Amino acid sequence: MNVPLPNLSAGQRETLEKYLPLLLIVAVGWLAARGLRKSFWSLFGMFWALRASGLLHWL
């Protein structure tokens, strides 16, 4: 996929092509970790709310 990027020199284009996949991987990893953290705390809170209400009396 060749998308022309105006106003970039050859050196800047090489740097962008070199580090863009790494930046994308880091961004996706950060978003995934953030989502897992939020999901964990939401599930943790729901577990304790259900446990305190007596619906999970066996745990």
CNS distance restraints for C-alpha pairs under 8 A (distance, minus, plus):
assign (resid   8 and name CA) (resid  12 and name CA) 5.84 0.50 0.50
assign (resid   8 and name CA) (resid  13 and name CA) 6.06 0.50 0.50
assign (resid   9 and name CA) (resid  13 and name CA) 6.14 0.50 0.50
assign (resid  10 and name CA) (resid  14 and name CA) 6.19 0.50 0.50
assign (resid  11 and name CA) (resid  15 and name CA) 6.26 0.50 0.50
assign (resid  12 and name CA) (resid  16 and name CA) 6.12 0.50 0.50
assign (resid  13 and name CA) (resid  17 and name CA) 6.10 0.50 0.50
assign (resid  14 and name CA) (resid  18 and name CA) 6.01 0.50 0.50
assign (resid  15 and name CA) (resid  19 and name CA) 6.14 0.50 0.50
assign (resid  16 and name CA) (resid  20 and name CA) 5.51 0.50 0.50
assign (resid  17 and name CA) (resid  21 and name CA) 7.55 0.50 0.50
assign (resid  19 and name CA) (resid  23 and name CA) 6.20 0.50 0.50
assign (resid  20 and name CA) (resid  24 and name CA) 6.14 0.50 0.50
assign (resid  21 and name CA) (resid  25 and name CA) 6.20 0.50 0.50
assign (resid  22 and name CA) (resid  26 and name CA) 6.17 0.50 0.50
assign (resid  23 and name CA) (resid  27 and name CA) 6.10 0.50 0.50
assign (resid  24 and name CA) (resid  28 and name CA) 6.14 0.50 0.50
assign (resid  25 and name CA) (resid  29 and name CA) 6.02 0.50 0.50
assign (resid  26 and name CA) (resid  30 and name CA) 6.02 0.50 0.50
assign (resid  27 and name CA) (resid  31 and name CA) 6.21 0.50 0.50
assign (resid  28 and name CA) (resid  32 and name CA) 6.09 0.50 0.50
assign (resid  29 and name CA) (resid  33 and name CA) 6.08 0.50 0.50
assign (resid  30 and name CA) (resid  34 and name CA) 6.07 0.50 0.50
assign (resid  31 and name CA) (resid  35 and name CA) 6.11 0.50 0.50
assign (resid  32 and name CA) (resid  36 and name CA) 6.15 0.50 0.50
assign (resid  33 and name CA) (resid  37 and name CA) 6.09 0.50 0.50
assign (resid  34 and name CA) (resid  38 and name CA) 6.22 0.50 0.50
assign (resid  35 and name CA) (resid  39 and name CA) 6.03 0.50 0.50
assign (resid  36 and name CA) (resid  40 and name CA) 5.99 0.50 0.50
assign (resid  37 and name CA) (resid  41 and name CA) 6.37 0.50 0.50
assign (resid  38 and name CA) (resid  42 and name CA) 6.13 0.50 0.50
assign (resid  39 and name CA) (resid  43 and name CA) 6.09 0.50 0.50
assign (resid  40 and name CA) (resid  44 and name CA) 5.96 0.50 0.50
assign (resid  41 and name CA) (resid  45 and name CA) 6.02 0.50 0.50
assign (resid  42 and name CA) (resid  46 and name CA) 6.21 0.50 0.50
assign (resid  43 and name CA) (resid  47 and name CA) 6.03 0.50 0.50
assign (resid  44 and name CA) (resid  48 and name CA) 6.38 0.50 0.50
assign (resid  45 and name CA) (resid  49 and name CA) 6.10 0.50 0.50
assign (resid  46 and name CA) (resid  50 and name CA) 6.08 0.50 0.50
assign (resid  47 and name CA) (resid  51 and name CA) 6.03 0.50 0.50
assign (resid  48 and name CA) (resid  52 and name CA) 5.91 0.50 0.50
assign (resid  49 and name CA) (resid  53 and name CA) 6.15 0.50 0.50
assign (resid  50 and name CA) (resid  54 and name CA) 6.42 0.50 0.50
assign (resid  50 and name CA) (resid  55 and name CA) 5.48 0.50 0.50
assign (resid  50 and name CA) (resid  56 and name CA) 5.95 0.50 0.50
assign (resid  51 and name CA) (resid  55 and name CA) 5.98 0.50 0.50
assign (resid  51 and name CA) (resid  56 and name CA) 4.73 0.50 0.50
assign (resid  51 and name CA) (resid  57 and name CA) 6.37 0.50 0.50
assign (resid  51 and name CA) (resid  59 and name CA) 7.34 0.50 0.50
assign (resid  52 and name CA) (resid  56 and name CA) 7.87 0.50 0.50
